[in-house]
Amino acid sequence: MNIALWIAQILLAGMYGMAGSMKTMQIAKVREMMPWSKGRSDNYVRFVGTSELLGALGMILPVLTGILAWLTPVAALGLSIIQLLAIFQEHLPKKEYNVIPMNIVLLALSVFVAIGRWYLFTN
């Protein structure tokens, strides 16, 4: 189970790291590629990007270093919340149905990591 969790964590860290850095540093590119961002302020997009970057770091660093390892399931829970908000606040109202499957995959992976790491942390 630990290997599957690490694979999921690395995938999540990579996806959220790339997406978060783009949303934080390249607002113009985000506006071209992601329709949901057109109706949002630059600060909102940067906040989402910063949250994703912090979540990506939280996927790897606490468990890897052994320092405050309980932060990894908390970070995974935070990423799950980001995906739920993306689905129900951004994509469904704007009828962006084509991106929802990716949101569901990321949600499933983050829930898997949250539950798996919490179980391993408490046992």
C-alpha positions in Angstrom: 0.0 0.0 0.0 2.9 2.3 0.8 4.2 2.0 -2.8 0.7 2.9 -4.3 0.5 5.9 -1.9 3.9 7.1 -3.0 2.9 6.8 -6.7 -0.3 8.7 -6.1 1.6 11.4 -4.1 4.2 11.9 -6.8 1.5 12.1 -9.5 -0.4 14.7 -7.4 2.7 16.6 -6.6 3.7 16.8 -10.2 0.2 17.8 -11.5 -0.4 20.4 -8.8 3.1 21.7 -8.9 2.9 22.4 -12.6 -0.6 23.8 -12.5 0.0 25.8 -9.4 3.2 27.4 -10.7 1.5 28.4 -13.9 -1.5 29.9 -12.0 0.9 31.7 -9.7 3.3 33.1 -12.2 1.7 33.1 -15.7 -1.7 34.6 -15.4 -1.9 35.5 -19.1 -1.2 31.9 -20.2 -3.8 30.7 -17.6 -6.4 33.0 -19.1 -5.8 31.6 -22.6 -5.8 27.9 -21.5 -8.4 27.8 -18.7 -11.8 29.4 -19.4 -12.8 29.4 -15.7 -10.1 32.0 -15.0 -11.6 34.6 -17.3 -14.2 35.7 -14.9 -11.9 35.7 -11.9 -9.4 38.3 -10.6 -5.7 37.8 -10.8 -5.5 37.5 -7.1 -8.1 34.7 -7.1 -6.2 32.8 -9.7 -2.9 33.3 -7.8 -4.6 32.2 -4.6 -5.7 29.0 -6.2 -2.2 28.5 -7.7 -0.5 29.1 -4.3 -2.9 26.7 -2.6 -2.0 24.0 -5.2 1.7 24.6 -4.8 1.5 24.3 -1.1 -0.6 21.1 -1.5 2.0 19.7 -3.9 4.8 20.3 -1.3 2.6 18.8 1.4 2.3 15.6 -0.7 6.0 14.9 -0.5 8.0 16.8 2.1 6.3 15.8 5.4 6.4 12.0 4.7 9.8 12.2 3.0 11.5 14.0 5.8 9.5 12.4 8.6 8.8 15.8 10.1 5.2 16.5 10.8 4.1 13.5 8.7 0.4 14.1 9.6 0.5 17.1 7.3 0.5 14.9 4.2 -3.1 13.6 4.7 -4.1 17.2 5.6 -2.6 18.4 2.4 -4.4 15.6 0.5 -7.7 16.7 2.1 -7.0 20.3 1.1 -6.4 19.2 -2.5 -9.7 17.2 -2.4 -11.5 20.3 -1.3 -9.9 22.3 -4.2 -11.2 19.7 -6.6 -14.7 19.7 -5.2 -14.8 23.5 -5.4 -13.4 23.3 -9.0 -16.2 20.9 -10.0 -19.1 22.5 -8.3 -18.1 26.2 -8.3 -16.3 26.5 -11.6 -16.9 23.8 -14.2 -20.5 22.6 -13.7 -22.0 26.1 -13.6 -20.1 27.0 -16.8 -20.9 23.7 -18.5 -17.2 22.8 -18.8 -18.0 19.1 -18.8 -14.9 18.1 -20.7 -12.5 18.9 -17.7 -14.6 17.2 -15.0 -13.2 13.7 -15.6 -9.7 15.0 -14.8 -11.1 16.7 -11.7 -12.6 13.4 -10.6 -9.3 11.5 -11.1 -7.4 14.1 -9.1 -10.1 14.0 -6.4 -10.0 10.2 -6.2 -6.2 10.2 -5.9 -6.2 12.9 -3.2 -8.9 11.1 -1.2 -6.9 7.8 -1.6 -3.7 9.6 -0.2 -5.7 11.3 2.6 -7.2 8.1 3.8 -4.2 5.9 3.2 -1.7 8.2 4.9 -3.9 8.9 7.8 -4.4 5.1 8.3 -0.6 4.6 8.2 0.0 7.5 10.4 -2.4 6.4 13.1 -1.4 2.7 13.1 
